[in-house]
Amino acid sequence: MTTASAYMSVEQMIPILVSTLVAATPLIYAALGELVVERSGVLNLGVEGMMLIGALAAFAVGVSSGTLLLGYLAAMAAAALLSLVFAFLTLTLQANQVATGLALTLFGIGLSAFVGRHFAGLPIHAMRPLVIPWLSELPGVGALFRLDLLVYGSIVLYLAVDWFLRRTRAGLLLRAVGESPTVAHSLGHPVIRIRYLAVMFGGATSGIAGAYLSTALTPMWVEGMSAGRGWIALALVVFATWKPLRVLLGAYLFGAVTVLQLYAQGFGLNVPSEMLSMLPYAATIVVLVIICRDPTTIRLNQPASLGKSFHPDA
């Protein structure tokens, strides 16, 4: 292969790599937040609903105020408030976590569809790329350094979550609560408070993920625009066996599968568009089937108290 042809191949691959990073960004935010929630022993299946509420809140406030920063703060607050409702029902009132999470998703889908009718078709200024001096001017790979702030922020979030869980006393306590809340409570640790904070953190990151959809990935409001990404984020946590690095790599894998459907026609693949649209969801099912075939891996890595109710007076 000549130098010119090799350069051309890099030129062709960089746009695909950039698209993969962008497509994976909302998955990273939602999945890392849910990972923290599940490491505390709580299973919140309402990620899809919280993403939609976050997407709508960011778009509505962004359009009304003209400031995306306020939009993102609104998205975080709205999704965190929704997660707080979930936490109250499941942690204080001891409602079933699976049923409550599914209800949360249905509520988020319905509420966003109802309120969002007033914002459909309105324009919004999309998030601008963050240009890194000198690096963005490099031939070929310069496009990797002209991404928006949230793409870089997703990597920072991964580093922060990984450091928090592995290197801090608070992270160790969170993991201990997820493994045995009874023992943690007997040692005097506030199990319910820790779980409340974890659930709200997961809600806030899901709100950011939704906000990214409506202000950066596809800067508009469309009913149901999360398109199942919340469920993929939930699957990512299992796929990653509750490890942050695997969440990051898994999100990029699913991002690449999502981008593949956009570039497949350009590569000359004669595949129906409906089949290509199925790829991310088919990949999710295949990965889960492969992972679940080895129950030992799940048992060794899954928080022991995941999805189980705990009451300090019990």
N, C-alpha and C positions, 0 to 999 in steps of 0.2 A: 504494500500500500504506500503510495507516495505521500509526501508531506502535505501536499495540497488536498488530496482526497481525505487524509486523516483530519485535516483542519475542517473540511466540509462536514465530516461526520460529527465532529464536536459542535459545529454550528447548528446542525440539525437536532442534536440531543439536548442542548441547553434549554430551548423552549419547553421541551417535554419535562425536563427536570424542574424548571421553574414552575410549570403548571402543577406538577406533583406536589411541590412544597406548599403551594397555595391551597390546593384541594385538601391536603392533609391537615391544614391549620385548625379548622373548626373541630375536627376529630380529636386532635391532640388536647385542646382545651377541655372539651367535654369528657374525654376518657380519663385524663389525669385527675380531674375533679372527682369523677365517679370512683376512681381508684382510691383516693383518700377517704371517700365516704365508706367504701366497702372494707378498707383496712381497719376502720373503726367498728366493723361488725354490722353495719346497716346496709341494706339492699334497697336502693332507690331506682325504680324502673321508670321514673318520670322524667328522664333526661330529654326525651323528644319534646314533651310539653313545655319544659323550661326553656329549651332552645327556641321554640316558636314564640314564646312570650318575650324572651330576650330580643329576638329579631324584630318583633313588632315594636317593642319599647324603644329600641335604638333608632329604628326608622322614624317613628312618630316624633320623638324628641329631637332627632337630628334634623328632620324637615322643619319642625316648628321653630327651633332655636337657631338653626344654621350652623350648629357646632357639634361635630361628631363626638367630642370628648363628653359632652353632656349626654349624648345618646348612649354611649357605652356605660356611663355611670348609671343611667336609668335602666339599661338592660341588666346590669349586675344587681341593682336594687330590686327590680321586679322579679327576676328569677330567684334571688335569695329569699324574697318574701314568700314566693310560692313554695320553696323548699322548707321554709319555716313552718308553713301550714302542714306539710308532710311530716316534719319532725314532731310537731305538737300531736298530731294524730297517732303516730307510731311509737314515739318515745314516751310521751306523757299519758296518752289515752290507751296505749298498748294495742292499737289497731294492727291488723295484718299488714306487713310491709309490702308484700307482692300486690295485694289487692289495692292498697292505697296508692302505690306507685303507678299502677295501670290507670286508676282513676285520675291521678295527677296529669298523666299524659293526655287522656281524653278531655280533661278540663282545659288544658293548655291549647289543644288543637281547636276546640270549640270556641273558646274565648278569643283566641287570635284571629280566627276566621270571622267572628262576629264584629269585633272592633276594627279589624283590618280593612273592612269594606270601604271605609272612608279614606284610606291611604293608597288604595290600589291605583296604579298609573301615575302617581306623583313622582316628580324627579327628586333626586338627592345627589349631592356632590360626593362621589366615591372617595374612599381613603386614598391619599396620595402616597406614592412610593417614597421610601426613605433612601436617598442616594448617599452611599458611603464614598467620600472623596478618594480619588486615586484608584481604589479597588474597582469601582463601577466603570472605570475607563479601560480596564484590561480587555484585550481582544478575546472574543469568544465567551469567556466566563464572566464578563462584566455584568451581565444581566442578573447573576446571582446576588449581586450587591446593590440591586435597585428594586428590592422588594418592600412591601409595606411593613410598618412597625410591628403589626401583630404576628407576622411570620417569624421575625426575630424573637418576639416576645414568647412565642410558643416554646422555643428552645430554652429560653431563660426560665420559663415555668417548669419545664422538665428538670432542669438543673436544681431549681429551688425545691421541688417536691422530692427529688431523689436525696438531696442533702438533708432535708427535713426528716424524712423517714429513717434514714440510716445514721445520721450524725448528731441529731439533737435529742435531748431528754424528752421534749414534748412529742417528738415523733416516736420514740420508743414507748412512751406512755400510750399514744394512740394505738400502736400495734398491740400493746398488751391488752387494751380494752377490747380490741377486735378478737383477740385469742381467748381471753377469759375475763369477762366483765365482773364476774363474782369475786375473783381473786383481787382484781384491781380495786373494787369497791371495799373489800375487806381491809385493804391497805390504806384506805382513806382517800382514794382518788375519786373525783367527781365524774363518774362514768356518763351520766346523762348529759352533763354540760359539754363534755368532750365530744360526744356524738352530735349534739346540737351544732356545735361549731363546725364539725366535719361536714355535716349535711348542708349547712349554709355556704361553706366554701365550695362544695360541689355545685350548689345552685348558682353561685356567682360565676364560676367558670363556664357553666352551661349557658348562662346569659351572655358571656363574652363570645362563646361559639356561635350562638344565634345572631348576635349583633354583627359578627364578621360576615355572616351569610348575606344580610340585607344591606350592608354598607360597603362591602369590599368585593366579595366573591361574585355576587350578582346584585349590584346596587339598585335594588327596587324591592317593593313589597309584593309578594305573591302568596296566596293562601297555601299552606302546607309546604313552604319552600325548604324546610329541613329535609324533606324527602327521605325519611328513614335514617338520617345520619345519627340520630340519638340512639337508635337500636344498634347501629354499627359500633358506636362508642361503647355501649354496654358489652357487646361481643368482644371488643378489643381488650377489655379488662380481663376477661376470661382467657382470651388468646394469649395475652401477655403474662398469664399466671400471676397477676397482681404485682408485677415488677415494672417500674417507670420506664426503664430503657426499652423493654420490649413493647411497651405502649407506643413509644416514639417510633420505633422501627415498624411496628404493625400499622400505625397510622400512615406512614409513608408508603407502605405496601398497598394499603387500600386506596390511598391517593393515586398511586400509579395505575391501579386497576380502573379507577374512575376516569383518569385522563386517557387511558387506552381507548375507551369507547369514543372519545372525541377525535383521536388521531388515526383510528383504524381505517376509516374510509380513505384518508389521505395516503395510507400505506398500500391501498389497492385491495384490501380485504373485502371480499364480496359477502358480507354478513348482514342480515337484516338489522336495522337500527334497534328494533325491540329486543333482540338478543343481546346487543351491545349494552343497552340500558340495564339489562339484568345482571351484568357482570359483577358490580360491587356486592350485590345482595347474594348472588350465587357463591361468590368467593367467601362471604361471611358464613354461609351454611357449610361449605366444604371445610373451612378452617375449624369451625366448632365441632363438626363430626370427627375430624382428625384428633383434635385436642381431647374430646370427651371419650375417645376410645381407650385412653390411658387414665383410668380413674385414680391411679396412684399419684400421678402428677398433680391432679386437681386437689386431692386430699392433703398432700404435703404442702401445698402453697396457699390454698384457700384459707382465709381467716376462720378459725374454728367456730366462732359465734355468728357468722354471717347470716343475716336474715332472722336471727332468733331474738325474741323480745327479752328485755331485762327490766326488772323493777327492783329498785334498791330495798324495798320493804319485804320482798318475797323471801 
